[in-house]
Structure formats: structure tokens, C-alpha cells
Amino acid sequence: MSQEVITALVNLETQFTESEFICQIEDLLNSNLHEFDSGEQTLKAYEVFQEYSSAIETKLEDFLSKEGLTEEELFFYIQKIYNEDPNSLTCLEYILSACDYQDFLEMVLTRKNLQEWTQTEQEVK
């Protein structure tokens, strides 16, 4: 992998792991976990997805602008790293979840289940 690709991906990961951005996403998701369950989803749940997707899209647009990259170049870089190691970048989960409602639901329901499990564990202690 070229140094150009590595640098771009490191910068992408850095932007998506900035504490302010992570707090924004965490607040959005955690404050709306009650809207999600494994059954039929509410309109509010879809609105949360749209808000999440918009935040991710804005972050990606900012990144492309700062890096002087096109969407196609970024996609190529992401595809390259994903093919080598799909778990190498934290930001991939954010980006992929913003592209597909089912992926988003899976991410949110996993988060909700983990939070419920953690609360149950703390209550038992």
C-alpha cells in the first residue's frame, strides 16, 4: 500500500476518532436507544438514522475537502484497506452503518444489548 493511501487512511481515522465527534455520535445514539428494538422500528428510529447519516456525511465531506480527495479515491482507499483487514479502521463501522439502515440497526441493537448487559452485571454486584 502506498504512503499516500496510508496517510489518507490515518487522517480519516483521526478525524473520526476526535473526541468532539465521538461525543456527538455517542450522545445521539445513547439518548435514543429506547427507540430501537428487534421488532418493527418506529419513524423516530429512522429519523435517528437520518441524523446519524447526515453527521457521518458531513464528516466525510470535511475530510475530502481537507485532503483534496474525491469520493472515488476515498472509496478506493477504503476498499483497499478493507480487503486487507476489515477491522483495521474504527471509522469503517461508522461509515458503513451510515450507508445502510439494516447495518445501522445492527450496530445500535448491539450497543443497546451491551448497555443492558452491563447494567444487569452492575446490579448483580
Backbone hydrogen bonds, N-H to C=O, Kabsch-Sander energy under -0.5 kcal/mol:
donor,donor_aa,acceptor,acceptor_aa,energy
6,I,2,S,-2.2
7,T,3,Q,-2.8
8,A,4,E,-2.2
9,L,5,V,-2.4
10,V,6,I,-2.5
11,N,7,T,-2.4
12,L,8,A,-2.2
13,E,9,L,-2.6
14,T,10,V,-2.3
15,Q,11,N,-2.3
16,F,12,L,-2.1
17,T,13,E,-0.9
17,T,14,T,-0.6
18,E,15,Q,-0.9
22,I,18,E,-2.6
23,C,19,S,-2.6
24,Q,20,E,-1.9
25,I,21,F,-2.4
26,E,22,I,-3.1
27,D,23,C,-2.9
28,L,24,Q,-2.1
29,L,25,I,-2.7
30,N,26,E,-3.1
31,S,27,D,-2.1
32,N,29,L,-1.2
33,L,30,N,-0.7
35,E,32,N,-2.1
36,F,33,L,-1.9
42,T,35,E,-0.6
46,Y,42,T,-1.5
47,E,43,L,-2.1
48,V,44,K,-2.1
49,F,45,A,-1.8
50,Q,46,Y,-2.3
51,E,47,E,-2.3
52,Y,48,V,-2.7
53,S,49,F,-3.1
54,S,50,Q,-2.3
55,A,51,E,-2.0
56,I,52,Y,-2.3
57,E,53,S,-2.8
58,T,54,S,-2.5
59,K,55,A,-2.0
60,L,56,I,-2.6
61,E,57,E,-2.7
62,D,58,T,-2.4
63,F,59,K,-2.2
64,L,60,L,-2.9
65,S,61,E,-2.3
66,K,62,D,-2.6
67,E,63,F,-2.7
68,G,64,L,-1.5
69,L,64,L,-1.6
74,L,70,T,-2.2
75,F,71,E,-2.7
76,F,72,E,-2.3
77,Y,73,E,-2.5
78,I,74,L,-3.0
79,Q,75,F,-2.8
80,K,76,F,-2.2
81,I,77,Y,-2.2
82,Y,78,I,-2.9
83,N,79,Q,-2.3
84,E,80,K,-1.2
85,D,81,I,-3.2
88,S,85,D,-2.0
92,L,89,L,-0.9
93,E,90,T,-1.1
94,Y,90,T,-0.8
95,I,91,C,-2.7
96,L,92,L,-3.1
97,S,93,E,-2.2
98,A,94,Y,-1.2
99,C,95,I,-0.7
99,C,96,L,-0.8
100,D,96,L,-0.8
104,F,100,D,-2.4
105,L,101,Y,-2.9
106,E,102,Q,-2.3
107,M,103,D,-2.2
108,V,104,F,-2.8
109,L,105,L,-3.1
110,T,106,E,-2.0
111,R,107,M,-2.1
112,K,108,V,-2.8
113,N,109,L,-2.7
114,L,110,T,-2.3
115,Q,111,R,-2.5
116,E,112,K,-2.6
117,W,113,N,-2.5
118,T,114,L,-2.6
119,Q,115,Q,-2.3
120,T,116,E,-2.3
121,E,117,W,-2.5
122,Q,118,T,-2.1
123,E,119,Q,-2.1
124,V,120,T,-1.8
125,K,121,E,-1.4
